[in-house]
Amino acid sequence: MQIYNEDKGLDFGKWNDPTSKLIYYDSVKEILQKINIPKKVADFGGGNGILKNFIPNIITIDIDPTKKPDVIDNILTHTGTYDLIIIRFVLHYLNDYEIIQLFNNLKSSNILVIQFINNDLLSKYENSINEFKYFRTENQLEALIPLGEIIYQKEYIVTKEFYKNRLNNNNAIQHKEIIKAYYYEHN
């Protein structure tokens, strides 16, 4: 079976379907308005720089050179001093142990986690052909991450067009997802 190279390149997440606009732009704009943005901000796993639309001086850290991040590095072992670390739609790339490792390494920074949640895992996996990810329900995700302030929550419909654009899946069915944003302030 050939794996579709769904997460590569500078155009990732820049599709024109309603789901992509909501999750990659509209929700991020709303979430960022709820916090103070400090000077030194890192986007862990945000290699192609979508967040630069909102935070021009943000430093992108990603292991994928095709996305042209500012720093090519593994977010699990990356070291650096940041006032805020944003982890946006990254946790489904990590297994449970890697999520625990990531948060153990970030104990001295303010953290903003933005993640989609799939309480209907069957629909998510049926639509997500040609890829291997760790999709989680709300309870599964929240069991793995530190408790933070929930600053945003929105239920939405993932459209067929999203799966066509992202995964070349012409047989997708729409289903519900939730975006949640968790904010952790280091004292």
C-alpha positions in Angstrom: 0.0 0.0 0.0 1.4 3.4 -0.9 1.1 6.0 1.8 -0.1 9.4 0.6 2.3 12.1 1.6 -0.4 14.2 3.3 1.6 16.4 5.7 4.4 17.7 3.6 5.3 21.1 2.1 4.5 24.7 2.3 0.8 24.4 1.2 -0.2 22.1 4.0 -3.4 23.5 5.7 -3.8 26.3 3.2 -6.8 24.7 1.4 -9.9 26.6 0.6 -12.6 24.3 2.1 -14.6 25.5 5.2 -13.0 23.1 7.6 -9.5 24.1 6.7 -10.4 27.8 7.0 -12.0 27.2 10.4 -9.3 25.1 12.0 -6.2 26.7 10.6 -7.2 30.3 10.5 -10.5 31.4 12.1 -10.3 29.4 15.3 -6.6 30.3 15.8 -7.4 34.0 15.5 -10.2 33.7 18.1 -7.9 31.7 20.5 -4.9 34.1 20.2 -7.2 37.0 21.2 -7.8 35.3 24.5 -4.1 35.5 25.7 -1.3 38.0 25.9 1.3 37.2 23.2 4.8 37.6 24.6 8.0 38.5 22.6 9.6 35.1 22.3 7.1 32.5 21.0 7.8 29.1 19.5 5.5 27.1 17.3 6.3 23.4 18.0 5.4 21.4 15.0 4.2 24.4 12.9 6.9 24.2 10.2 5.2 25.8 7.3 4.5 29.0 9.3 0.7 29.4 9.2 0.9 31.0 12.7 3.2 33.7 11.2 0.0 35.2 9.8 -1.0 36.0 13.4 2.4 36.3 15.2 5.0 37.5 12.7 8.1 37.0 14.9 7.1 33.4 16.0 9.9 30.8 15.6 8.7 27.6 13.9 10.3 24.3 15.0 9.6 21.2 12.9 11.4 18.0 11.9 10.1 18.3 8.3 12.5 20.3 6.1 9.9 20.5 3.3 7.8 22.9 5.4 10.8 25.2 5.7 10.7 25.8 9.5 12.9 28.3 11.1 14.5 25.5 13.1 14.7 21.9 11.9 14.5 19.8 15.1 12.5 17.2 16.9 10.1 18.9 19.3 10.5 16.1 21.8 14.2 16.9 22.3 14.4 20.6 21.2 15.9 22.9 23.7 15.3 26.6 23.8 14.0 29.4 26.0 10.6 30.7 25.0 8.0 32.9 26.8 5.3 30.8 25.1 5.2 27.5 23.3 2.3 26.8 21.0 1.5 23.2 20.2 -1.2 23.4 17.5 -2.6 20.2 16.0 0.5 18.2 16.8 -0.6 15.7 19.5 -2.2 13.3 17.1 1.3 12.7 15.6 2.6 11.5 18.9 1.9 8.3 20.8 1.0 8.5 24.5 4.5 8.1 25.8 5.8 10.9 23.5 3.1 13.3 24.7 4.1 12.6 28.3 7.8 13.2 27.3 6.9 16.4 25.5 5.1 17.9 28.5 7.8 16.8 30.9 10.4 18.7 28.9 8.3 21.9 28.8 7.6 22.4 32.5 9.3 25.9 32.6 7.3 27.6 29.8 3.9 29.0 29.2 2.1 26.6 26.8 -0.9 26.9 24.5 -2.2 23.6 23.2 -4.7 23.7 20.3 -6.0 20.3 19.4 -8.9 18.7 17.7 -10.7 15.9 19.6 -12.6 13.0 18.1 -15.3 11.6 20.3 -16.4 9.7 17.1 -13.2 7.8 16.5 -14.7 5.4 14.1 -15.7 8.1 11.6 -12.3 9.8 12.0 -10.4 6.6 11.3 -12.7 5.6 8.4 -12.0 9.0 6.7 -8.3 9.2 7.5 -7.2 6.7 4.9 -3.6 6.5 3.8 -2.3 7.9 7.1 -1.4 6.6 10.6 -2.2 9.0 13.4 -3.1 8.8 17.1 -6.6 10.3 17.2 -8.1 10.6 20.7 -11.4 11.3 22.5 -11.6 14.2 24.9 -11.1 11.9 27.9 -8.1 10.2 26.3 -6.4 13.5 25.4 -7.0 15.1 28.8 -5.6 12.0 30.6 -2.3 12.7 28.9 -1.8 16.4 29.2 -1.5 18.6 32.2 -4.6 20.3 33.4 -4.7 23.8 32.0 -7.3 26.5 31.6 -9.7 25.7 28.7 -9.8 29.0 26.9 -11.7 27.9 23.7 -14.0 25.1 22.7 -15.9 24.7 19.4 -17.7 21.8 17.8 -17.7 21.8 14.0 -18.3 19.6 11.0 -15.3 18.1 9.1 -16.4 18.3 5.5 -15.8 15.9 2.7 -13.8 18.5 0.9 -11.3 18.6 3.8 -10.5 15.0 3.4 -10.3 15.3 -0.4 -7.8 18.2 -0.1 -5.7 16.7 2.7 -5.8 13.0 2.0 -7.0 12.7 -1.5 -10.0 10.8 -0.2 -13.0 11.2 -2.6 -15.2 8.9 -0.5 -15.1 10.7 2.8 -18.2 11.3 4.9 -18.6 14.4 7.1 -18.5 14.1 10.8 -18.2 16.2 14.0 -15.1 17.2 15.8 -14.2 19.6 18.6 -11.3 22.0 18.8 -10.1 22.8 22.3 -7.5 25.2 23.4 -5.7 24.7 26.8 -3.5 27.4 28.3 -0.9 26.6 30.9 0.8 29.5 32.6 4.1 28.8 34.3 4.4 30.6 37.6 
